[in-house]
Amino acid sequence: MKILSVIGFSMILTLAACDNKSSDNKAEGQTQDAAPVIDDPALCQALADAHEHEAPEGYTASPKHTFYVKLDWSSPLLAGELNNSASVTFISGHGDPLPMNLKSFKLFMPSMGHGTIKADKLVFTQNATAKNIWNVGQVYFSMGGGPGEWVVDVEATACGYTDTARVVIAQEVQ
C-alpha cells in the first residue's frame, strides 16, 4: 500500500509540474527575451522518476539528481576579461540528453567569499540542434586562481522542476 501511495503522489506531482508554465523564464544574465517552456510528457516523467545514479565522468550531479551537468571551458581562462566562455551540457542519470532551461550561472570563489562583479554581462544561448547544451559567453573572472578555486552554481529547470549543481572549475584562471 505504501508503494502505491508513493507512486500516486509521484504521478500527481508530475502532472502538476508539467502543467506549471512559469512566466519567469528569463535566466540571470540572459539577454534573450525568454527561454522556451519545457513540458514534454516523457521528459516530465523522467524528471519525476529521477533517482541517484553515479555521475558519469566529467559530470556533476544536482542534489536532487534532476540532472547531471558538465562545463567545457574555452582555454585559457583569463581574469579581468569578458571573452571567457563555457558550454553547459545537461544529461539524465541514464546518460540521455536532457533539455533543461539554464536559469542561472553564478561564478563564486569560496576561499575569497565573492563572485564576479559582471554577472549582468553573461550571455546565454541554447544550442539550436542539441537542446541539452547551452553556451555561456562573456564570463568574467574578477581574479585568477588555481584549479578548484572557482566554482559555478548552475541552476536549471524543466516541467516545474528546478535544481542547482555546484561545478568545480578544474582549470587555472590566469
Beta strands, then each sheet from edge to edge (+ up, - down):
strand 1: 60-61
strand 2: 68-73
strand 3: 84-91
strand 4: 101-109
strand 5: 114-115
strand 6: 123-126
strand 7: 133-139
strand 8: 151-158
strand 9: 161-168
sheet 1: 1+ 2- 3+ 7- 6+
sheet 2: 5+ 4- 8+ 9-
end
